[in-house]
Amino acid sequence: MDATKEMMKKEAISRMLRLGLHPNAVQEFKEEGKLNRSEGPGLLYWLTDEEQQIVKRFEKDHNKVVYHLIKTPTSIGMLYNILYVGAEIEEWTLDNDNLMAGQQLVYVKNMDADDYSEFGSIGIRRTVAGGLERTW
């Protein structure tokens, strides 16, 4: 059975709480659908218009609900690590097990070389600033 958008949003809120994202980021997502991104040492920022368009396009193309972005500069380009909940409920248990192990399947959008954008696993950790940081 595939989840509805509302079910995916509830699961996203659950994951945000499990990850220990700052309460303001969780509340803004829950009440307004507003997303935050983590940058640098896990500092939280609201999305720019361009970032919001990236999220809307991704959600539409892949039937996912995005709940957070991690912006990471690398030698191969500026990466947006897109954390999402998919419609496949049977995958949620594994997703949550991975979260607890400090990793997650995400979509990595390479802003400088779109051909390198792909789904893949990354390491993540919560920071003292209330955001997330990509560890690998």
C-alpha positions as CSV (number, residue, x, y, z in Angstrom):
1,M,0.0,0.0,0.0
2,D,1.3,3.4,-0.9
3,A,1.0,6.3,1.6
4,T,-0.9,9.5,1.1
5,K,0.9,12.8,1.2
6,E,-0.6,13.4,4.7
7,M,0.8,10.0,5.9
8,M,4.2,10.9,4.5
9,K,4.2,14.3,6.2
10,K,3.4,12.6,9.6
11,E,6.3,10.2,9.0
12,A,8.6,13.1,8.1
13,I,7.7,14.9,11.3
14,S,8.5,11.7,13.2
15,R,11.9,11.5,11.5
16,M,12.7,15.1,12.2
17,L,12.0,14.5,15.9
18,R,14.1,11.3,15.9
19,L,16.9,13.2,14.3
20,G,16.7,15.9,17.0
21,L,16.2,18.8,14.6
22,H,15.7,22.1,16.3
23,P,12.0,22.4,17.5
24,N,11.5,25.5,15.4
25,A,12.3,23.7,12.2
26,V,9.9,20.9,13.2
27,Q,7.1,23.3,14.1
28,E,7.5,25.3,10.9
29,F,7.3,22.2,8.8
30,K,4.4,20.8,10.7
31,E,2.3,24.1,10.8
32,E,3.4,25.8,7.6
33,G,5.1,23.2,5.4
34,K,8.2,25.4,5.6
35,L,11.5,23.7,5.1
36,N,14.9,24.4,6.6
37,R,18.3,23.5,5.3
38,S,21.4,22.8,7.3
39,E,24.7,24.3,6.3
40,G,28.2,24.4,7.6
41,P,28.3,23.2,11.2
42,G,24.5,22.5,11.1
43,L,23.2,26.0,11.1
44,L,19.6,26.2,10.0
45,Y,18.4,28.5,7.2
46,W,15.1,28.8,5.3
47,L,15.1,27.8,1.7
48,T,15.7,30.3,-1.1
49,D,13.3,30.5,-4.0
50,E,15.6,28.4,-6.1
51,E,15.9,25.7,-3.4
52,Q,12.1,25.6,-3.0
53,Q,11.8,25.0,-6.8
54,I,14.3,22.1,-6.6
55,V,12.2,20.6,-3.8
56,K,8.9,21.0,-5.6
57,R,10.3,19.5,-8.8
58,F,11.8,16.5,-6.8
59,E,8.6,15.9,-4.9
60,K,6.5,15.9,-8.1
61,D,8.9,13.8,-10.2
62,H,9.4,11.1,-7.5
63,N,6.3,11.1,-5.3
64,K,8.1,12.0,-2.1
65,V,7.8,14.4,0.7
66,V,10.9,16.3,1.5
67,Y,11.5,17.3,5.1
68,H,15.1,18.7,5.2
69,L,18.1,19.6,3.1
70,I,21.8,19.5,3.9
71,K,23.9,21.8,1.8
72,T,27.5,20.5,1.4
73,P,30.3,22.1,-0.6
74,T,32.6,19.5,-2.2
75,S,35.3,19.2,-4.8
76,I,32.8,17.9,-7.3
77,G,30.3,20.7,-6.8
78,M,27.7,22.1,-4.4
79,L,25.5,19.3,-3.1
80,Y,22.0,19.4,-1.8
81,N,21.4,16.2,0.2
82,I,17.6,15.9,0.1
83,L,16.0,14.0,3.0
84,Y,12.6,12.7,2.1
85,V,9.8,10.2,2.9
86,G,8.7,7.9,0.1
87,A,5.2,6.5,-0.5
88,E,6.4,2.9,0.0
89,I,5.3,2.3,3.6
90,E,7.1,-1.1,3.7
91,E,10.4,0.8,3.3
92,W,9.9,3.0,6.4
93,T,11.1,0.5,8.9
94,L,14.5,0.2,7.1
95,D,14.7,4.0,6.7
96,N,14.2,4.5,10.4
97,D,16.7,1.8,11.3
98,N,19.2,3.6,9.1
99,L,18.4,6.9,10.7
100,M,19.2,5.5,14.1
101,A,22.5,4.1,12.7
102,G,23.5,7.6,11.5
103,Q,22.8,7.1,7.8
104,Q,20.0,7.7,5.3
105,L,19.1,7.1,1.7
106,V,18.8,10.6,0.2
107,Y,18.7,12.2,-3.2
108,V,21.9,14.2,-3.8
109,K,21.5,17.1,-6.2
110,N,24.7,18.3,-7.6
111,M,24.2,22.0,-8.5
112,D,27.4,22.2,-10.6
113,A,27.2,18.9,-12.5
114,D,23.6,17.7,-12.7
115,D,24.8,14.4,-14.3
116,Y,26.3,13.5,-11.0
117,S,22.9,13.9,-9.1
118,E,21.7,10.5,-7.8
119,F,20.0,8.6,-5.0
120,G,22.5,7.2,-2.4
121,S,23.3,6.7,1.2
122,I,25.1,9.3,3.3
123,G,26.2,9.6,6.9
124,I,24.4,12.2,9.0
125,R,24.6,13.5,12.5
126,R,22.8,16.1,14.6
127,T,24.8,19.2,15.6
128,V,24.7,21.4,18.6
129,A,23.3,24.2,16.4
130,G,20.1,22.1,16.0
131,G,20.7,21.1,12.3
132,L,22.3,18.2,10.6
133,E,25.7,17.6,9.1
134,R,26.7,15.2,6.4
135,T,29.6,13.0,7.7
136,W,30.3,10.9,4.6
